[in-house]
Protein backbone atom coordinates (compact mmCIF):
# COMPACT_ATOMS: atom_id res chain seq x y z
CA UNK A 1 0.00 0.00 0.00
CA UNK A 2 2.76 2.46 0.93
CA UNK A 3 4.76 1.44 -2.14
CA UNK A 4 1.81 2.24 -4.44
CA UNK A 5 1.29 5.63 -2.73
CA UNK A 6 4.96 6.54 -3.19
CA UNK A 7 4.83 5.68 -6.92
CA UNK A 8 1.61 7.67 -7.29
CA UNK A 9 3.15 10.64 -5.51
CA UNK A 10 6.30 10.51 -7.67
CA UNK A 11 4.21 10.26 -10.84
CA UNK A 12 2.03 13.22 -9.84
CA UNK A 13 5.12 15.28 -8.98
CA UNK A 14 6.74 14.46 -12.33
CA UNK A 15 3.55 15.38 -14.20
CA UNK A 16 3.34 18.66 -12.30
CA UNK A 17 6.83 19.59 -13.51
CA UNK A 18 6.02 19.17 -17.21
CA UNK A 19 4.69 22.73 -17.70
CA UNK A 20 7.96 24.08 -16.28
CA UNK A 21 10.25 21.95 -18.41
CA UNK A 22 10.42 24.62 -21.12
CA UNK A 23 9.22 22.92 -24.25
CA UNK A 24 11.61 24.27 -26.84
CA UNK A 25 10.32 25.53 -30.16
CA UNK A 26 12.00 23.75 -33.03
CA UNK A 27 12.13 24.61 -36.69
CA UNK A 28 10.23 22.34 -39.07
CA UNK A 29 12.70 21.99 -41.95
CA UNK A 30 11.32 20.90 -45.29
CA UNK A 31 12.54 20.31 -48.82
CA UNK A 32 12.29 22.94 -51.54
CA UNK A 33 9.53 20.93 -53.20
CA UNK A 34 7.52 20.74 -49.97
CA UNK A 35 7.84 24.50 -49.39
CA UNK A 36 6.74 25.32 -52.94
CA UNK A 37 3.76 22.98 -52.64
CA UNK A 38 2.73 24.54 -49.31
CA UNK A 39 3.17 28.00 -50.78
CA UNK A 40 0.88 27.10 -53.67
CA UNK A 41 -1.79 25.30 -51.62
CA UNK A 42 -2.02 27.12 -48.28
CA UNK A 43 -4.80 29.69 -48.02
CA UNK A 44 -2.41 32.22 -46.45
CA UNK A 45 1.04 31.23 -47.68
CA UNK A 46 4.15 32.22 -45.77
CA UNK A 47 7.40 33.54 -47.15
CA UNK A 48 10.13 30.98 -47.86
CA UNK A 49 13.49 30.90 -46.10
CA UNK A 50 16.31 28.78 -47.52
CA UNK A 51 19.39 27.81 -45.54
CA UNK A 52 22.02 26.90 -48.15
CA UNK A 53 24.74 24.81 -46.51
CA UNK A 54 27.27 22.06 -47.18
CA UNK A 55 28.15 19.03 -45.07
CA UNK A 56 31.79 20.16 -44.70
CA UNK A 57 30.96 23.74 -43.60
CA UNK A 58 31.81 24.32 -39.93
CA UNK A 59 30.07 27.72 -39.82
CA UNK A 60 26.91 26.09 -41.21
CA UNK A 61 26.91 23.62 -38.32
CA UNK A 62 27.55 26.43 -35.83
CA UNK A 63 24.64 28.44 -37.25
CA UNK A 64 22.38 25.38 -36.98
CA UNK A 65 23.33 24.93 -33.34
CA UNK A 66 23.55 28.54 -32.15
CA UNK A 67 21.05 30.39 -34.30
CA UNK A 68 18.37 28.05 -35.64
CA UNK A 69 18.05 26.22 -32.31
CA UNK A 70 17.65 29.51 -30.43
CA UNK A 71 14.08 29.44 -29.06
CA UNK A 72 13.21 33.00 -30.11
CA UNK A 73 14.63 32.53 -33.62
CA UNK A 74 12.93 29.15 -34.07
CA UNK A 75 9.55 30.49 -32.92
CA UNK A 76 9.68 33.54 -35.17
CA UNK A 77 10.93 31.69 -38.23
CA UNK A 78 8.36 28.92 -37.84
CA UNK A 79 5.59 31.52 -37.60
CA UNK A 80 6.63 33.59 -40.64
CA UNK A 81 8.45 31.26 -43.04
CA UNK A 82 8.47 27.83 -44.63
CA UNK A 83 11.95 26.71 -43.63
CA UNK A 84 14.04 24.94 -46.28
CA UNK A 85 17.42 23.23 -45.87
CA UNK A 86 19.29 23.04 -49.18
CA UNK A 87 22.63 21.29 -49.54
CA UNK A 88 24.61 23.42 -51.99
CA UNK A 89 26.31 20.26 -53.23
CA UNK A 90 23.37 17.86 -53.32
CA UNK A 91 23.30 15.38 -56.18
CA UNK A 92 19.52 15.12 -56.65
CA UNK A 93 18.00 17.31 -59.37
CA UNK A 94 15.41 19.94 -58.47
CA UNK A 95 12.49 20.69 -60.78
CA UNK A 96 11.11 24.19 -60.56
CA UNK A 97 8.98 26.18 -63.01
CA UNK A 98 9.62 23.73 -65.83
CA UNK A 99 13.39 23.81 -65.40
CA UNK A 100 15.62 21.06 -64.05
CA UNK A 101 18.52 22.16 -61.87
CA UNK A 102 21.32 19.62 -61.50
CA UNK A 103 24.57 18.95 -59.70
CA UNK A 104 27.59 20.25 -61.58
CA UNK A 105 30.91 18.50 -60.94
CA UNK A 106 33.49 21.23 -60.53
CA UNK A 107 36.75 21.49 -58.61
CA UNK A 108 36.95 19.39 -55.46
CA UNK A 109 33.22 19.02 -54.75
CA UNK A 110 31.02 20.67 -57.34
CA UNK A 111 27.82 22.60 -56.78
CA UNK A 112 24.10 22.43 -57.39
CA UNK A 113 22.71 24.75 -60.07
CA UNK A 114 19.71 25.65 -57.93
CA UNK A 115 21.93 26.71 -55.03
CA UNK A 116 24.01 28.78 -57.46
CA UNK A 117 20.85 30.45 -58.77
CA UNK A 118 19.61 31.29 -55.26
CA UNK A 119 23.04 32.57 -54.24
CA UNK A 120 23.30 34.61 -57.45
CA UNK A 121 26.50 32.80 -58.39
CA UNK A 122 28.27 33.57 -55.10
CA UNK A 123 28.80 30.07 -53.69
CA UNK A 124 29.51 31.02 -50.09
CA UNK A 125 28.36 28.89 -47.16
CA UNK A 126 26.35 29.39 -45.09
CA UNK A 127 24.11 31.73 -47.03
CA UNK A 128 20.49 32.25 -46.08
CA UNK A 129 17.96 33.30 -48.69
CA UNK A 130 14.69 35.12 -48.10
CA UNK A 131 11.87 34.76 -50.65
CA UNK A 132 8.43 36.36 -50.55
CA UNK A 133 5.04 34.61 -50.56
CA UNK A 134 5.14 34.42 -54.37
CA UNK A 135 8.60 32.81 -54.32
CA UNK A 136 10.32 35.96 -55.57
CA UNK A 137 13.84 36.73 -54.36
CA UNK A 138 14.04 39.22 -51.51
CA UNK A 139 17.72 38.79 -50.65
CA UNK A 140 20.50 36.31 -50.04
CA UNK A 141 22.40 36.96 -46.79
CA UNK A 142 25.88 35.41 -46.81
CA UNK A 143 27.78 34.29 -43.73
CA UNK A 144 27.28 33.07 -40.22
CA UNK A 145 24.76 35.09 -38.21
CA UNK A 146 24.38 35.04 -34.43
CA UNK A 147 20.78 34.81 -33.14
CA UNK A 148 20.17 38.50 -32.38
CA UNK A 149 21.47 39.96 -35.68
CA UNK A 150 19.80 37.12 -37.59
CA UNK A 151 16.44 37.84 -35.97
CA UNK A 152 16.79 41.50 -36.93
CA UNK A 153 17.34 40.48 -40.57
CA UNK A 154 14.48 37.97 -40.45
CA UNK A 155 12.08 40.60 -39.09
CA UNK A 156 13.15 43.04 -41.80
CA UNK A 157 11.80 40.60 -44.38
CA UNK A 158 9.19 38.80 -42.26
CA UNK A 159 7.41 42.02 -41.27
CA UNK A 160 7.71 43.51 -44.80
CA UNK A 161 9.81 46.40 -43.49
CA UNK A 162 11.90 46.02 -46.68
CA UNK A 163 8.94 47.45 -48.60
CA UNK A 164 9.10 50.74 -46.68
CA UNK A 165 12.75 51.22 -45.68
CA UNK A 166 16.12 50.28 -47.03
CA UNK A 167 18.37 48.15 -44.84
CA UNK A 168 20.61 51.07 -43.83
CA UNK A 169 17.70 53.13 -42.50
CA UNK A 170 16.19 50.14 -40.66
CA UNK A 171 19.43 48.91 -39.12
CA UNK A 172 20.58 52.35 -37.98
CA UNK A 173 17.28 53.25 -36.28
CA UNK A 174 16.90 49.98 -34.39
CA UNK A 175 20.33 49.89 -32.73
Backbone as CSV, one residue per row, in Angstrom:
resi,resn,N_x,N_y,N_z,CA_x,CA_y,CA_z,C_x,C_y,C_z
1,UNK,0.823,-1.193,0.000,0.000,0.000,0.000,0.865,1.254,0.000
2,UNK,1.882,1.291,0.859,2.757,2.455,0.930,3.546,2.581,-0.376
3,UNK,3.994,1.438,-0.897,4.756,1.443,-2.136,3.945,2.073,-3.267
4,UNK,2.674,1.710,-3.396,1.806,2.242,-4.436,1.613,3.745,-4.250
5,UNK,1.469,4.203,-3.022,1.292,5.629,-2.733,2.533,6.420,-3.109
6,UNK,3.706,5.859,-2.848,4.961,6.540,-3.186,5.074,6.688,-4.710
7,UNK,4.775,5.615,-5.449,4.828,5.682,-6.916,3.824,6.702,-7.454
8,UNK,2.639,6.715,-6.870,1.609,7.669,-7.293,2.077,9.099,-7.031
9,UNK,2.660,9.319,-5.880,3.147,10.643,-5.513,4.269,11.087,-6.453
10,UNK,5.196,10.199,-6.754,6.304,10.514,-7.669,5.760,10.825,-9.058
11,UNK,4.806,10.045,-9.518,4.207,10.263,-10.839,3.509,11.609,-10.898
12,UNK,2.724,11.935,-9.880,2.029,13.220,-9.843,3.022,14.382,-9.815
13,UNK,4.100,14.236,-9.062,5.120,15.276,-8.984,5.784,15.470,-10.352
14,UNK,6.112,14.383,-11.004,6.736,14.461,-12.327,5.794,15.120,-13.332
15,UNK,4.524,14.775,-13.300,3.547,15.384,-14.204,3.373,16.871,-13.925
16,UNK,3.475,17.248,-12.666,3.344,18.660,-12.299,4.506,19.487,-12.830
17,UNK,5.657,18.869,-13.017,6.834,19.593,-13.508,6.825,19.811,-15.015
18,UNK,6.025,19.080,-15.745,6.017,19.171,-17.209,5.805,20.601,-17.713
19,UNK,4.854,21.366,-17.184,4.687,22.730,-17.695,5.917,23.612,-17.503
20,UNK,6.784,23.272,-16.558,7.959,24.083,-16.277,9.204,23.574,-16.991
21,UNK,9.079,22.539,-17.776,10.250,21.947,-18.407,10.706,22.714,-19.632
22,UNK,9.976,23.766,-20.018,10.419,24.615,-21.116,10.431,23.903,-22.450
23,UNK,9.285,23.580,-22.959,9.218,22.918,-24.249,9.794,23.842,-25.301
24,UNK,10.884,23.437,-25.884,11.608,24.274,-26.840,10.921,24.244,-28.198
25,UNK,10.837,25.402,-28.792,10.324,25.530,-30.157,11.409,25.017,-31.100
26,UNK,11.031,24.209,-32.038,11.998,23.751,-33.029,11.502,24.130,-34.416
27,UNK,12.442,24.259,-35.306,12.127,24.608,-36.686,11.716,23.355,-37.429
28,UNK,10.659,23.449,-38.218,10.228,22.339,-39.068,10.865,22.543,-40.442
29,UNK,12.000,21.882,-40.662,12.702,21.993,-41.945,11.974,21.157,-42.987
30,UNK,11.961,21.637,-44.202,11.321,20.899,-45.292,12.171,21.022,-46.543
31,UNK,11.827,20.239,-47.540,12.540,20.308,-48.822,12.010,21.503,-49.621
32,UNK,12.739,21.865,-50.652,12.294,22.937,-51.540,10.927,22.591,-52.133
33,UNK,10.779,21.362,-52.589,9.528,20.931,-53.199,8.355,21.036,-52.228
34,UNK,8.580,20.644,-50.977,7.520,20.744,-49.969,7.133,22.198,-49.715
35,UNK,8.118,23.082,-49.637,7.840,24.500,-49.385,7.064,25.121,-50.545
36,UNK,7.444,24.789,-51.772,6.740,25.320,-52.942,5.298,24.826,-52.949
37,UNK,5.118,23.541,-52.666,3.761,22.982,-52.641,2.907,23.665,-51.578
38,UNK,3.470,23.858,-50.376,2.732,24.536,-49.305,2.415,25.976,-49.704
39,UNK,3.365,26.617,-50.346,3.175,28.001,-50.783,2.041,28.109,-51.797
40,UNK,1.911,27.098,-52.627,0.877,27.100,-53.668,-0.485,26.639,-53.156
41,UNK,-0.522,25.871,-52.076,-1.789,25.297,-51.624,-2.355,25.911,-50.342
42,UNK,-1.515,26.523,-49.516,-2.020,27.124,-48.278,-2.863,28.357,-48.601
43,UNK,-3.917,28.540,-47.825,-4.802,29.691,-48.022,-4.058,31.004,-47.796
44,UNK,-3.233,31.046,-46.757,-2.411,32.223,-46.446,-0.944,31.800,-46.444
45,UNK,-0.333,31.744,-47.619,1.043,31.235,-47.677,2.041,32.144,-46.947
46,UNK,3.070,31.504,-46.430,4.154,32.218,-45.766,5.245,32.529,-46.795
47,UNK,6.193,33.320,-46.364,7.397,33.536,-47.150,8.243,32.259,-47.046
48,UNK,9.250,32.148,-47.899,10.131,30.977,-47.862,11.524,31.436,-47.440
49,UNK,12.113,30.673,-46.548,13.486,30.901,-46.097,14.294,29.682,-46.490
50,UNK,15.460,29.891,-47.108,16.307,28.776,-47.525,17.672,28.910,-46.853
51,UNK,18.057,27.887,-46.125,19.395,27.810,-45.536,20.239,26.961,-46.487
52,UNK,21.148,27.615,-47.217,22.021,26.901,-48.148,23.315,26.581,-47.402
53,UNK,23.617,25.303,-47.317,24.737,24.812,-46.509,25.489,23.734,-47.270
54,UNK,26.600,23.268,-46.697,27.265,22.060,-47.177,27.614,21.215,-45.954
55,UNK,27.828,19.934,-46.170,28.153,19.031,-45.067,29.506,19.354,-44.429
56,UNK,30.440,19.904,-45.202,31.785,20.162,-44.696,31.928,21.543,-44.040
57,UNK,30.897,22.351,-44.058,30.963,23.740,-43.595,30.793,23.840,-42.079
58,UNK,31.854,24.178,-41.377,31.806,24.320,-39.925,30.901,25.461,-39.466
59,UNK,30.921,26.582,-40.183,30.073,27.720,-39.817,28.599,27.390,-40.026
60,UNK,28.303,26.537,-40.998,26.913,26.094,-41.214,26.425,25.320,-39.989
61,UNK,27.266,24.425,-39.494,26.906,23.624,-38.317,26.759,24.509,-37.088
62,UNK,27.629,25.496,-36.967,27.547,26.432,-35.834,26.259,27.247,-35.904
63,UNK,25.877,27.671,-37.103,24.638,28.441,-37.249,23.420,27.572,-36.935
64,UNK,23.459,26.310,-37.347,22.376,25.379,-36.980,22.227,25.307,-35.474
65,UNK,23.344,25.134,-34.790,23.333,24.932,-33.343,23.005,26.223,-32.589
66,UNK,23.687,27.303,-32.927,23.553,28.543,-32.154,22.339,29.372,-32.545
67,UNK,22.068,29.458,-33.825,21.047,30.394,-34.302,19.701,29.719,-34.503
68,UNK,19.659,28.666,-35.314,18.371,28.053,-35.635,17.771,27.280,-34.470
69,UNK,18.582,26.882,-33.502,18.045,26.215,-32.310,17.740,27.199,-31.190
70,UNK,18.018,28.479,-31.396,17.647,29.508,-30.430,16.121,29.565,-30.387
71,UNK,15.539,29.527,-29.196,14.076,29.439,-29.062,13.355,30.614,-29.713
72,UNK,13.867,31.826,-29.537,13.206,32.998,-30.115,13.288,32.984,-31.644
73,UNK,14.454,32.626,-32.168,14.627,32.534,-33.620,13.718,31.449,-34.184
74,UNK,13.733,30.276,-33.569,12.927,29.154,-34.067,11.440,29.500,-34.068
75,UNK,10.970,30.133,-33.005,9.550,30.487,-32.915,9.177,31.493,-34.000
76,UNK,9.990,32.520,-34.170,9.680,33.544,-35.167,9.723,32.968,-36.579
77,UNK,10.776,32.232,-36.881,10.932,31.690,-38.228,9.818,30.703,-38.561
78,UNK,9.431,29.886,-37.608,8.357,28.921,-37.840,7.021,29.617,-38.075
79,UNK,6.834,30.765,-37.444,5.592,31.523,-37.600,5.524,32.213,-38.970
80,UNK,6.639,32.735,-39.453,6.633,33.590,-40.643,7.079,32.927,-41.941
81,UNK,7.822,31.831,-41.851,8.455,31.262,-43.042,8.272,29.750,-43.140
82,UNK,8.240,29.256,-44.380,8.475,27.834,-44.630,9.988,27.717,-44.639
83,UNK,10.514,26.820,-43.832,11.955,26.712,-43.632,12.535,25.567,-44.464
84,UNK,13.442,25.913,-45.366,14.039,24.936,-46.282,15.527,24.794,-45.994
85,UNK,15.994,23.560,-45.931,17.421,23.230,-45.873,17.813,22.786,-47.269
86,UNK,18.838,23.402,-47.835,19.287,23.038,-49.181,20.789,22.831,-49.174
87,UNK,21.207,21.606,-49.426,22.626,21.288,-49.538,23.128,21.859,-50.862
88,UNK,24.065,22.779,-50.794,24.609,23.423,-51.988,25.361,22.478,-52.907
89,UNK,25.599,21.253,-52.426,26.307,20.256,-53.226,25.495,18.973,-53.404
90,UNK,24.185,19.066,-53.204,23.367,17.856,-53.318,23.383,17.329,-54.750
91,UNK,23.226,16.036,-54.869,23.305,15.380,-56.178,21.947,15.258,-56.859
92,UNK,20.856,15.297,-56.079,19.525,15.115,-56.654,19.089,16.355,-57.428
93,UNK,18.498,16.151,-58.607,18.005,17.310,-59.373,16.795,17.943,-58.693
94,UNK,16.582,19.211,-58.969,15.415,19.939,-58.466,14.665,20.483,-59.662
95,UNK,13.371,20.174,-59.716,12.495,20.689,-60.777,11.771,21.907,-60.237
96,UNK,11.835,22.998,-60.986,11.114,24.190,-60.563,10.774,25.033,-61.781
97,UNK,9.498,25.368,-61.909,8.977,26.183,-63.011,9.436,25.666,-64.375
98,UNK,9.312,24.347,-64.552,9.622,23.731,-65.827,11.101,23.596,-66.136
99,UNK,11.958,23.923,-65.185,13.395,23.813,-65.396,13.967,22.781,-64.435
100,UNK,14.950,22.028,-64.899,15.623,21.055,-64.055,16.999,21.585,-63.684
101,UNK,17.223,21.713,-62.383,18.519,22.157,-61.867,19.271,20.919,-61.399
102,UNK,20.547,20.825,-61.777,21.323,19.618,-61.500,22.611,19.937,-60.763
103,UNK,23.240,18.860,-60.300,24.567,18.954,-59.705,25.579,19.133,-60.827
104,UNK,26.542,20.004,-60.602,27.594,20.254,-61.582,28.937,19.885,-60.948
105,UNK,29.576,18.823,-61.468,30.908,18.500,-60.937,31.880,19.634,-61.295
106,UNK,32.575,20.124,-60.298,33.494,21.235,-60.531,34.468,21.302,-59.369
107,UNK,35.748,21.410,-59.678,36.747,21.491,-58.613,36.713,20.271,-57.724
108,UNK,36.897,20.492,-56.428,36.948,19.394,-55.458,35.595,18.742,-55.224
109,UNK,34.531,19.556,-55.113,33.225,19.016,-54.746,32.136,19.216,-55.789
110,UNK,32.109,20.351,-56.437,31.019,20.673,-57.338,29.968,21.496,-56.631
111,UNK,28.888,21.786,-57.348,27.823,22.602,-56.782,26.511,22.256,-57.449
112,UNK,25.426,22.654,-56.817,24.104,22.430,-57.390,23.664,23.707,-58.091
113,UNK,23.137,23.578,-59.293,22.713,24.746,-60.072,21.645,25.573,-59.359
114,UNK,20.770,24.914,-58.620,19.711,25.647,-57.927,20.298,26.500,-56.802
115,UNK,21.258,25.937,-56.069,21.934,26.713,-55.027,22.648,27.903,-55.660
116,UNK,23.316,27.686,-56.772,24.015,28.780,-57.456,23.040,29.870,-57.899
117,UNK,21.856,29.469,-58.357,20.850,30.454,-58.770,20.362,31.263,-57.570
118,UNK,20.063,30.587,-56.461,19.606,31.288,-55.255,20.681,32.219,-54.689
119,UNK,21.937,31.788,-54.789,23.042,32.570,-54.242,23.594,33.564,-55.263
120,UNK,22.919,33.679,-56.386,23.295,34.614,-57.447,24.754,34.436,-57.864
121,UNK,25.166,33.161,-57.934,26.501,32.803,-58.394,27.591,32.906,-57.338
122,UNK,27.278,33.427,-56.166,28.270,33.572,-55.098,28.171,32.375,-54.157
123,UNK,28.888,31.309,-54.459,28.803,30.066,-53.688,29.575,30.202,-52.378
124,UNK,28.938,30.784,-51.400,29.511,31.020,-50.087,28.581,30.379,-49.063
125,UNK,29.163,29.622,-48.130,28.355,28.890,-47.161,28.746,29.269,-45.743
126,UNK,27.786,29.423,-44.841,26.351,29.390,-45.092,25.884,30.686,-45.755
127,UNK,24.840,30.570,-46.533,24.106,31.730,-47.027,22.632,31.428,-46.816
128,UNK,21.930,32.395,-46.269,20.494,32.250,-46.081,19.801,33.107,-47.130
129,UNK,18.673,32.627,-47.611,17.962,33.305,-48.693,16.515,33.527,-48.267
130,UNK,16.062,34.753,-48.424,14.686,35.117,-48.102,13.913,35.320,-49.401
131,UNK,12.754,34.647,-49.500,11.870,34.763,-50.654,10.493,35.202,-50.151
132,UNK,9.756,35.922,-50.983,8.433,36.365,-50.551,7.395,35.256,-50.736
133,UNK,6.125,35.582,-50.481,5.036,34.606,-50.557,4.821,34.080,-51.970
134,UNK,5.279,34.832,-52.969,5.138,34.418,-54.368,6.421,33.796,-54.914
135,UNK,7.327,33.461,-54.008,8.600,32.814,-54.320,9.496,33.710,-55.177
136,UNK,9.424,35.004,-54.936,10.322,35.961,-55.572,11.463,36.270,-54.609
137,UNK,12.651,36.450,-55.162,13.838,36.735,-54.356,13.684,38.053,-53.601
138,UNK,13.928,38.003,-52.295,14.041,39.222,-51.505,15.531,39.541,-51.346
139,UNK,16.284,38.581,-50.779,17.722,38.794,-50.653,18.429,37.557,-50.135
140,UNK,19.623,37.280,-50.691,20.496,36.308,-50.037,21.308,37.051,-48.971
141,UNK,21.605,36.373,-47.873,22.404,36.962,-46.794,23.553,35.997,-46.513
142,UNK,24.758,36.328,-47.001,25.884,35.415,-46.814,26.470,35.477,-45.413
143,UNK,27.011,34.345,-44.969,27.776,34.294,-43.734,27.015,33.840,-42.513
144,UNK,27.799,33.470,-41.526,27.277,33.065,-40.221,26.626,34.262,-39.544
145,UNK,25.469,34.038,-38.941,24.759,35.090,-38.210,24.439,34.580,-36.809
146,UNK,24.778,35.359,-35.805,24.379,35.044,-34.433,22.878,35.278,-34.303
147,UNK,22.242,34.712,-33.258,20.780,34.812,-33.136,20.212,36.229,-33.201
148,UNK,20.760,37.163,-32.434,20.170,38.502,-32.380,20.253,39.236,-33.727
149,UNK,21.435,39.302,-34.365,21.472,39.956,-35.678,20.633,39.221,-36.723
150,UNK,20.599,37.887,-36.637,19.801,37.124,-37.587,18.325,37.461,-37.444
151,UNK,17.849,37.540,-36.214,16.444,37.843,-35.970,16.085,39.225,-36.502
152,UNK,16.997,40.154,-36.393,16.786,41.497,-36.928,16.609,41.436,-38.458
153,UNK,17.447,40.652,-39.115,17.339,40.479,-40.566,16.029,39.785,-40.920
154,UNK,15.705,38.724,-40.187,14.479,37.972,-40.448,13.240,38.851,-40.292
155,UNK,13.226,39.714,-39.290,12.080,40.602,-39.088,12.001,41.654,-40.185
156,UNK,13.130,42.081,-40.703,13.153,43.043,-41.799,12.370,42.508,-42.994
157,UNK,12.537,41.221,-43.282,11.797,40.603,-44.378,10.452,40.047,-43.924
158,UNK,10.419,39.424,-42.756,9.190,38.798,-42.255,8.072,39.781,-41.979
159,UNK,8.407,40.982,-41.566,7.407,42.016,-41.269,7.203,42.971,-42.449
160,UNK,7.794,42.673,-43.585,7.705,43.507,-44.801,8.254,44.916,-44.623
161,UNK,9.172,45.091,-43.691,9.805,46.395,-43.492,10.608,46.780,-44.735
162,UNK,11.114,45.770,-45.452,11.900,46.022,-46.676,11.102,46.777,-47.741
163,UNK,9.785,46.742,-47.630,8.939,47.450,-48.602,8.883,48.952,-48.316
164,UNK,9.194,49.335,-47.081,9.096,50.738,-46.677,10.445,51.411,-46.460
165,UNK,11.447,50.645,-46.031,12.750,51.221,-45.682,13.870,50.383,-46.266
166,UNK,14.953,51.058,-46.628,16.117,50.276,-47.033,16.812,49.759,-45.773
167,UNK,17.714,48.811,-45.962,18.367,48.150,-44.837,19.125,49.149,-43.961
168,UNK,19.823,50.097,-44.584,20.614,51.070,-43.826,19.729,51.852,-42.859
169,UNK,18.604,52.355,-43.345,17.696,53.127,-42.500,17.152,52.266,-41.361
170,UNK,16.742,51.037,-41.680,16.194,50.140,-40.661,17.243,49.767,-39.614
171,UNK,18.422,49.377,-40.067,19.430,48.905,-39.118,19.981,50.041,-38.259
172,UNK,20.045,51.253,-38.786,20.580,52.350,-37.982,19.561,52.854,-36.948
173,UNK,18.272,52.757,-37.242,17.276,53.245,-36.280,16.980,52.251,-35.173
174,UNK,17.255,50.991,-35.404,16.899,49.975,-34.394,18.121,49.469,-33.631
175,UNK,19.131,50.311,-33.486,20.327,49.890,-32.733,20.117,50.073,-31.263
